[in-house]
Amino acid sequence: MPLSLYLLALALFAMGTSEFMLSGLLPAVAADFHVSVGTAGTLTSAFAAGMVVGAPLMAALARNWPPRFSLFAFLAVFLAAHLIGAVTESFAVLLVTRVVAALANAGFLAVALTSATASVPPRQRGRALAVLLSGTTVAMIAGVPGGSLLGTALGWRATFLAVAVLCVPAAAGVLKGIPSRQQHTTVALRPELAELRKPRLVLVIALAVLVNAVTFGHFTFLAPVVTDVAGLGEWWVPVVLVLFGVGSFAGVTTGGRLSGSAARPVVAIGGVLVLAGWFSLDVLGREPIVLLPLVFALGVVSFAVGSTLIARVLHHAAGAPTMAGSYATTAFNIGAVAGPLLFVAQ
């Protein structure tokens, strides 16, 4: 795999850490700005909304830019947003920085997805996506717990600064690793949007939304399952989250290797296992000896299916070379936003 893929994965590690880290920092943020924890929680909602809206908007904005310039620009904006967020004394400014960071994150991911698949032969595109998306799964394993520990030791602002620092080598890597004249195809925007009329593409996008809604709808409330359903102590929560993160890394790797040769079995069989596994968690999770391996297995299956569906979105949207990545990014984030909301509404 090209070195540029690993550099893009480093950037996604920083971005993934930023996306998920606030779950453990909200009480400290609320206390610092003298707002309620519920109000502080709007920071998470703002980031999620920015990701959903930002993917198509930023991809459309950057569609005529060279990929290296687009990736560097989005990463620079993301870095600046975290520097401002780390020093501001205004909650409103912090909220705006989260929206701006999400827009930059969404634009970066949309361009990175198409850039990654364009940098390798067709038979290796699944593996290329696995390398790229591993940055997000490693963030769940190491970045989020590490950010929580750093925030506890030095304050939440230190975590924001750490994310900004991570962006520096990633930005340097983009400039060094992405060719300045990397080939990119530009077509009119209307034909790219017309790809969304393809029934098969719409079906794959809908499946991606469904899988991610089920996954994140349950994952968001995994802590109460650990403490209330399984009856384990609170210190078991990070253990379970790391298990899920390790499983998700294995799932992305597996999905990347199988997305080209066995995409249908992965989606058909894995999709059923995702639904059955998550919806049985409240029952099977009562026994800790079952809960721990089940959470790991759910990480594997959920991300194997999810990464395969992302690869299929890019495949079926081949006629949208500059917008296909945004379709996959939007599908992923619509599911990630809708899942927890639907779970709460039940």
N, C-alpha and C positions, 0 to 999 in steps of 0.2 A: 504494500500500500504506500502511496506517496506521502512524504513527510508532511505535506500541507494538510492532509486529513487529520493528523495527530495535533497539529497546531490549531485547527478549527475545533477539534474536540476539547482542547484546553480552554478555549474561549467559552464553549458551551458548559464546561465545568464551572467556570466563574458565574455564568448566567444562571445555571441551574441552582447553584448555591444561593444566589440572590433571590430566585423565585420562591424557594421553599424555606429560607432561613427565618423569615419573620414569625413563623409559627411558634418558635421558642423565644422570641424577643419581644412579643407584644406587651407583656406586663411592664417591662423596663421602659419601652417607648411610651406607653400610656402614662407612667409615673413621671417621666422626664418632661412631657408636654402638658401634664395636668389635665388629661382627658381620660375618658373611660376606656376600658379594654375593648368594648364594642366599637367605639369610635376609632381606636387604633386599628381595629380589624379591617376598616375600610381601606387601609394600605394594601392589604392582600387582594381585596375585591378590585381595587383600582388597577393593580398590576395584571390581574387576570383579564379584566375588560380590555386593557391596553394590548394584551397579547392577541385576543380574538380579533379586535378591530385593526390592529397594526399590521398583521401579516399581509393581507391583500393591499392595504394602502401603501405600506412601505415597499412592497415588491413592485407595485405599479410605479411608484416614485423612482425607484432605482433601476427600472427595467432597461434603460438605455445607457447605464453607467457600466464601466468595466467592473467585473466581479471583485478585483482586488480593492478598487476604490470604494465600492459599496460596503464590503466587509469591514474595511478599516474605518470608514466613516461611522457606521453603526456602532462599532466597538468603541470608538472615541466618544461618541455621545453617551453610550452606556457608562463608560468610565467617569465622564464629567458629572453625570447624574448622581453617581454614588459619592463623589467627592463633595458635591453640594449638599446631598442628603446627610452626609456625616457631620457637617459643620453648622447646618441651619438651626436656628432657634425657633422657627415657625413651623407648626404642624402643617399648615396649608402648603408651604413650600415643599416640605417632605412629601406630601401627597402628590404634588405635581411632578416631583422627581421620579416617583414610582411609576407614574403614567409614562413619562418620557423614557425611562429605562425599559419599560415593557414594549413600547413602540420600537425602540432600538433592538431589543432582544428578538422580537418577532421578525423584523426586517432582516437581521443577521441570519436567523435560522432559515428563513425562506430562501435567501440567496445561497447559504451554505449547503442546503439540501440539493439544489440543482447543480451547484459548483462541484460538490462531491461526486455526484453520479457522472458528471461530464469529464472528470479527471481520470477515469478508469475505463477499461473495456466493458461492454455490456454484461458479460458473464460475471464480472467482479463488482457490480453495482450494489448488490445486496450486502457484501462484505464491507464496501466503502461506507454505506449507511450505518452499518453496525459500529464501525470505528468512530464515526462522527457522533452517533447517539450515545456512545459509551461515556462521553463527557457528562451527559445529564445523569446517567445512572451512577457514575462514580461520585457525582455531587451528592446523591442521596445517601451513598455509603459513608463518605468521608467529609464532604464539604458542609453538609447541613449539621451533623453532630459537632464537627470542628467549629463551625460558626457559633453554635449554641454555647460551646465551652468558652470560646473567646469572648463572647458577649457577656457571659457570667463573670469571667475574670476581669475584663477590662472595660466593660460597658458595650452597649449595642452599637455605638458609633465606631468602635474599633472593628466590628464585623463589616460595616459598610466600607471602611478604609481598606480592609483586607481584600474585599472583592475588587476594589479599584486597583489595588496593587497586582492582583492576578491578571488583570486586563493588560498590563504593560507588556509582559513577555508574549502574551497572545497577539497583541497588536503588532509587535515587532516580528512575530512569526508569520503573520498574514502578509506583511510587506516583503518578507524574505522568501516565504514559501509559495505564495500565489503568484504565478507569472503576470507581469504587467500587461501583457497582451494575450491573456488567456482567451481562447476562442469562445465567443458567446453569440448565440443566434438571436436576432431581434426581429420580431414580426409585429404587425399591428395589434393593438390591444383587443380590439373587438373579436378577432378570430380566437385569441387566447381565452377570452371569457366564454366564447361559444363552445369551448371544450366541456363546459359544465352542463351542456345539454346531453352529453353522452350518458345513456342509462347505466352502463357498466361503471363509469367513473362515479356517478352519483351514488350507486349502490356501495362501492368501496368506501367512499367518503362517509356514508351513513353508518356503515359497519365500524369504521374508525371512531366515529363519534360515540356509538353505542358501547364499544369495548372500553374506551377511556372514561365514559360516564360511569359505567359499572365499577371500573377499577378505582378511580379517584373518589367516587361517591362513598365507597367503603373504606379506602385507605385513609381518607381524611379523619375518619372516626375510629381508627384502629386502636388508639390509646384506651378508650373506654372498654373495648373488647378485652384488652390485656388485663386491665385492672378490675373491671366489674364482672365480665363474663367468665374469664379464666381465674379471677381471684388472685392474680399475681401482684407483687409490689410494683410501685411506680418505677423503680430502677430497671425493671424488665422492659419498659417501653422502648428505650433506645436500642436495647438488644434486638427486639422484634423488628424495629425499623431498619436496623442494619441488615438483619436477615432478609428482609424484603428487598433492600437495595442490592445485596449480593445476588439474590435471585433475579432481579431485573437486569443486572449486568450479564448474567448467564443467558437470560432470555433474549436480550438484544443480540448477543453473539450468535446464539443458535438461530434466531430468526434471520439474521444476515446471511448465514450460510445456506438456509433453506428457502429463502424468499424467491429465488429464481427457479429452482428445480422442484420444489414441493410446496408452493404457495397455497394451493387449494386445500391440501390436507392440514396444513398448519392452521389455516383460518377456520376450516370446518370443524376439525376435532378440537383444536385449541380454543376456539370460540365457545364451544359447548362447555369445556372445562372451566373457562373463565367465569361464565355465568353460574355454573353449578358450584364452583369453589367459593366464590364470594358470597353467594346467597345462602350457603350452608355454614358460613363462618360462625354465626351466632350460636349454632347448635354444636358443631364439631369443635369450636374453640373453647368449649367449657373445660376440656381436658388439656392442660398445658403440654402434655406429651404429644398431643395431636396438633395443637395450635402452632407450635414452633416450626415443624416441618411443613405444615400447610401454608403458612405465610411465605416461606421460602419458595414453595412450589407455585404459589399464586404470583409471586414476582416473576418467576421464570415464564409461566404460561402467558400472563398478561402482556409482558413486554415482547415476547416472541411473536404473539399475534399482532400487537400494536406496531412493532417495527416492520413486520411483513406487510401490513396494510398501508403503511407509509410508502413502502417500496412500490406497492401496486398502484397507489394514487399517482406517483411519479410516472409509472409505466403507462397508465391509461391516459394521462394528461401530457403525453409526449408532444402534442401539437401546441402546448403552451410552455415553451422553453424558459420563459422568464417568470411565469406565474405559477407553475406547477408546485414549487416549493411552498408557496403561500397557501395553496389549497390543502396540502398536507398539514401545515402548521395550524391553520384555522380549524381543521377537523379535530386535531389533537386537543386544542385548547377549548373548543366548544364543549367537548366531552368533559374536560377537566373542570370547567366552570359549572356546567349543568348538573353533573353527577352529585356533588355535595348539596346543591340547592334542592334537587329532587329528593335526596335522602332526608333532608330536614323537613320537607313538606309532607312526607308520609306520616 
